[in-house]
Amino acid sequence: MVKKLAVAIAVTSGLLVLAGFFFRHPLLAMGQGALANWATILAAFALLLGLANLLSFHATNVRGRRTGWGYSLLALIAALAVLVVGFAPELGWPGDWHLDWVFVYVYEPLSMTFLALLAFFVVSAAYRALRLRTWESAALVLSAVVVIVGQLPLGYQLWPGLVEAKDWLLAVPVTAGMRGILLGAALGAMALGLRVLLGLDRPYLD
Amino acid sequence: MALYCSQCGASNRDGSLYCNACGQRLGVVAAATCPACGAMVPALARYCSQCGTPLPALAAAPVEGEAIPFSEEEAGSLEAEAPSLGAWKGEEETGKKVTGEPSVSSFYPLPPTPVPVPVHWPGPELASAAELEAAWAAALAGPPPMVELFDKRGAWAPPGPPEARDGRATRLLRASVPRLLYLLLLAAVVLPLAYPALRADLVVQVGAETRQFYGTLESVPPKGLALIAFDYDPGAGGELNPQARAIVGHLLRRGVKVVAVSLRPAGPYLAQAAFRQVKDKGGYRYGEDFVDLGYLAGEEAALASFAQDLALATPVDWVRGRPLAEYPMLREHAGVQQFDLLVVLADNEPALRRWIGQIGSRYGLKMAAGLSALAAPPAQPFLRSGQLAGMLSGVPGAAEYEELLGQPGPGTVALAPQSLAHGVVLLAIAAGNVALLGSWALGRRRGKSKGTRDRT
């Protein structure tokens, strides 16, 4: 009985939101807006739950001296430090620079550093993977070279045709491939959406 | 994280040295040799990873074939001398007669539990009982030979056949080329930033996509309202911060009011950085010329809610925490329909797709996008279909846009290091293919010399 009620609520909510996309009616818009707001509030609570889960996981690691517990300790200290800094105005600390400072001098440099490492992986992959072993790999290497050179000022200075070739590659084969992927994914999403709306798939009961 | 035994597949705790089910040393794989190409393959592999040849059958499914001449008396005496041989599945399955060709050419460890292991059996050339006995004795004398297929750091490094092993100079060259490329990459990025003279001669050619983007922003009327979504992480800031700064500056100079919002927690800080960089130059004021609505939690649901009623989704602004109705530029704007333009700054295509699906297509809002180089190719269909009225791509897009604005900035500065870094990538591709040609030539020469030895 409880399951049937849950399915009924889920299906009704889903249909209401779906109908709001197709029909402009104040009642539908109101229902849709209310549901969207509930989802937003739930998402905010999910963030809190995620934080609690993360802290609990790392605290267990530290307490049990599991492998890599030192990193868990660092994660705990970092999380708690940012939390305290975030509550600084409520704690009566002067100024409003605290979280900005953490973002500008800690988070941003770390994030950029990690992504910058990708450049070295790209060079390594270019050295190891982009090799002329077969006709297919030759096409891949040629496309990569054309796009890399054509995207730079140097490419235009070398030969303007390279830029045109790069534009053609992006406009025709890449767009065609991406359209195929997007359409396939959209059809899959529609099929999955219908299954959920009809109560055949019930991930919310798992 | 669990470790899985290469011999029996059992799950072991992280850090285990030996399998808790069969005693196999973890990280060491008993290996066989592919009968077709000679490549080393892990035990229990069904197909060769190099040539795809089906590998010989396991003991659980003995190979049908011609019986090796071998009397029951001989087998009986051998069994009496070596009773523990019963642990070898080959004997269980084949009884007193040995059938088929030898399935693998290397020894395998004896598992204490009855798990399927490949048959080890001396080859047909060992036809006599004495030879069989000697082979069994050798097998029982010590642990079966194991092949280290991983190096000290745990990387997959199977040993090649002796004749294919490289000389010291080749190994040194192979190890040093990637390191040299890394050093070149570092120099390519650092030197143009340290010495401006190195980036002086770059001529920025403005592409059609950037012109289209510029035209879209120019089409927004003065006193109009533009919404900018800062949906990227600081990691992509190298590409998107210059774009953000140029776009915000362009709109504010034209007298367009700018509202920032983000579906990423870091987005509001990035928006603040962009506003900070341009506001002092033009004397723009927070609340009159631009407002930051901050972070929206809840992804697509939050977007749907935001689209219907800004004040319901974000009751107060991010910087001052005041109700939106207190800002004159937002007083008359209930939903997103009232915006003249939406610009999405994103480092991945799904983030852009969310805005297109929930707002651009649904409310018919004119959209443009500033994307990282990674996100731009997958977003091409949206540009071709007209769902995007313009698109900037990565650092080149930022530099071209700055060129159109006549104000070279961080995008133009970043173009030189990026160009040189791309040159290093091209060099890496060339080096990899030279190495491939070298290994082919080396292999051919070795093949010839081996053929000569065989003939002699």
Interface residues (C-beta under 8 A of the other chain):
Chain A: V17 F21 A29 Q32 G33 L35 A36 N37 A39 T40 I41 L42 A43 A44 L47 T67 D100 F103 V104 Y107 E108 S111 M112 F114 L115 A116 A119 F120 V122 V123 S124 A126 Y127 R128 A129 L130 R131 L132 R133 V141 A144 V145 I148 V149 Q151 L152 P153 L154 Y156 Q157 V163 D167 L170 A171 V174 T175 M178 R179 L182
Chain B: D14 G15 V177 P178 L181 Y182 L185 V189 L202 V203 V204 Q205 G207 A208 D233 P234 G235 A236 G237 G238 A266 Y269 Q272 A273 L296 A297 G298 E299 A301 A302 A304 S305 Q308 D309 L312 A313 R362 A373 P377 P378 Q380 P381 R384 G394 P396 L415 Q418 S419 A421 H422 G423 V424 V425 L426 A428 I429 A431 G432 N433 A435 L436
